[in-house]
Amino acid sequence: RNRGIETLMVTGVTTEVCVHTTVREANDRGYRCLVLGDACASYFPEFHEVGLRMIAAQGGIFGWVSTTTEVLAALSGARAAPTLQEAEDRWEPAA
């Protein structure tokens, strides 16, 4: 907070435990959190998918989910970042 940081981009393993805990704790402390779903993983793919869905549930109640490609494009100015609704509409769990 002393450095003016308001938004965190979160990556790591495991999605359903460590990433979830980090995002929830950061959210409780007032940070906005963006999870890069393709930069997270789990030992169990189904846990990873459910973990991402839980983060993005109800319009991002404690975080948002995006991809590294979308974030890099937005940061480079290659195209406008998708709205939350567009990101939710496009997001599909891995098969």
C-alpha positions in Angstrom: 0.0 0.0 0.0 2.8 2.4 0.8 4.0 2.0 -2.8 0.6 2.7 -4.3 -0.1 -0.9 -5.3 -3.8 -1.6 -5.6 -4.0 -4.5 -8.0 -2.2 -7.9 -7.9 -1.6 -10.4 -10.7 -1.5 -13.8 -9.1 0.1 -17.0 -10.5 1.3 -20.3 -9.0 0.5 -23.7 -7.7 -1.7 -25.1 -6.5 -4.7 -23.2 -7.9 -7.2 -24.5 -5.4 -5.1 -24.0 -2.2 -2.2 -21.6 -2.5 -3.5 -19.3 -5.2 -7.0 -19.3 -3.6 -5.6 -18.4 -0.2 -3.4 -15.7 -1.6 -6.3 -14.1 -3.5 -8.7 -14.3 -0.7 -6.3 -12.8 1.8 -5.3 -10.0 -0.6 -8.9 -9.3 -1.3 -9.6 -9.1 2.5 -6.8 -6.5 2.7 -8.4 -4.4 0.0 -6.4 -5.4 -3.1 -8.0 -6.2 -6.5 -6.7 -9.5 -7.7 -6.3 -10.8 -11.3 -5.5 -14.5 -11.5 -3.7 -15.6 -14.7 -5.4 -18.9 -15.2 -2.9 -20.3 -17.7 0.0 -19.5 -15.3 -1.5 -21.5 -12.4 -1.8 -25.3 -12.0 -2.9 -28.1 -9.8 -2.0 -31.8 -9.5 -5.6 -32.4 -10.5 -6.9 -30.6 -13.6 -10.5 -30.7 -12.3 -9.4 -28.9 -9.1 -7.7 -26.2 -11.2 -10.8 -25.6 -13.3 -13.1 -25.5 -10.2 -10.7 -23.2 -8.4 -10.7 -20.7 -11.3 -14.5 -20.8 -11.5 -14.8 -20.1 -7.8 -12.5 -17.1 -8.1 -14.5 -15.7 -11.1 -18.0 -16.6 -9.6 -20.6 -13.9 -9.2 -18.8 -11.4 -11.3 -15.5 -11.7 -9.6 -16.6 -11.6 -6.0 -13.0 -11.9 -4.8 -11.0 -11.8 -8.0 -11.0 -12.0 -11.8 -9.5 -14.6 -14.1 -7.7 -13.8 -17.4 -4.9 -15.3 -19.4 -1.3 -14.3 -19.9 -2.0 -13.5 -23.6 -4.8 -11.1 -22.8 -2.8 -9.4 -20.0 0.3 -9.0 -22.2 -1.7 -7.7 -25.1 -3.4 -5.2 -22.8 -0.1 -4.1 -21.3 1.5 -3.7 -24.7 -1.5 -1.7 -26.0 -2.0 -4.3 -28.8 -5.7 -4.2 -28.2 -8.1 -3.1 -25.5 -8.4 -5.4 -22.5 -11.7 -7.4 -22.5 -14.4 -6.3 -20.2 -15.2 -8.5 -17.3 -18.3 -9.8 -19.1 -16.3 -10.5 -22.3 -13.7 -12.4 -20.3 -16.3 -14.5 -18.5 -18.2 -15.2 -21.8 -14.9 -16.4 -23.4 -13.5 -18.4 -20.5 -14.0 -22.1 -20.9 -12.5 -24.8 -18.7 -9.9 -27.1 -20.3 -11.3 -30.4 -21.6 
